[in-house]
Amino acid sequence: MTTLKKHKSLYWFLFIFIALPILVNAQGNNEAAANAANPLAFVTKLQVQPNFTWKGDKARQINLTSRIIQPTGSLLLPFIKSKDPSKVYTIYRLEVPVIGQSYPSNKQLDATGLSDLILLDAVVLNQKWGMLGGGPALIIPTMKPDQLSSRKWSAGLVGVVINTKTKGFIWGVLVQQFFNFAGDDKRPDRNFMLINPIVNQILGKGTFVQFSPIWNWNMTAGTFDFPLSINIGKAFAQNLSAQFGPEYVISGPDKGDFTFRFQLNAMFPPSKK
């Protein structure tokens, strides 16, 4: 509690963004809200997401993650064209995290720089009830700084199931499984699964509420990080949305970590299917 009391400015920041969707006179866009909340929507996206984390022993971390999400009328590779892009297409996603962290009790962990890159390639199948997606995934190590890189090349699979036919809701799950196959032999092997439940309620006028934590099952270490989070978002126009919310890890190695997440999401007219 003492740590949180020191961040009164953060509470004002939260209050302003909670009140903003109510105070803004511009009408929201429910279709844009649905596209912002759906990871498989055929919409080109540029996302910028700064995460601020308060850890134990006064450790702090800022994670500025950028994502480029590009749907195309292809199958896995750009030069393999889909026969019916309205039913089958591919989404490419590149995730670029820049991290700054400070550990007063362990200065060797202090670092700022580019962390490992994550590339996903998912083929999407439109269904009567929603969308089904899956494909390969790759983690590209940046190698330096050492504190922010696994120094391991890892590959795996991504699977996504999204229901879009429940009125007012978009819900499903995104799962990523990774194994290391090359890299620094001195670093521990990697075998982990990221489980991302997705529950979005579209409230109207472009406003939505999102439950979308990322649970981390580290099979090598035999641990499971279990955070809970809630986000409030609003689409201010057809091509722009913002969302924010807190996250708290209730069990696992990172138990007690508190994170405030904020995301700006620019959406562009998609390439032709």
Buried (B, 14 or more C-beta within 10 A) or exposed (E): EEEEEEBEEBEEBBEEBEEBBEEEEEEBBBEBBBBBBBBBBBBBBBBEBBBBBBBEEEBBBBBBBBBEBBBBBBBBEEEEEBEEBEEBBBBBBBBBBBBBBBBEEEEEBBBEBBBBBBBBBBBBEBBEEBBBBBBBBBBEBBBEBEBBBBBBBBBBBBBBBBBBEEEEBBBBEBBBBBBBEEBBEEBEEBBBBBBBBBBBBBBEBBBBBBBBBBBBBBBEEEBBBBBEBBBBBBBBEBBBBBBBBBBBBEEBEBEEBBBBBBBBBEBEEBBEB
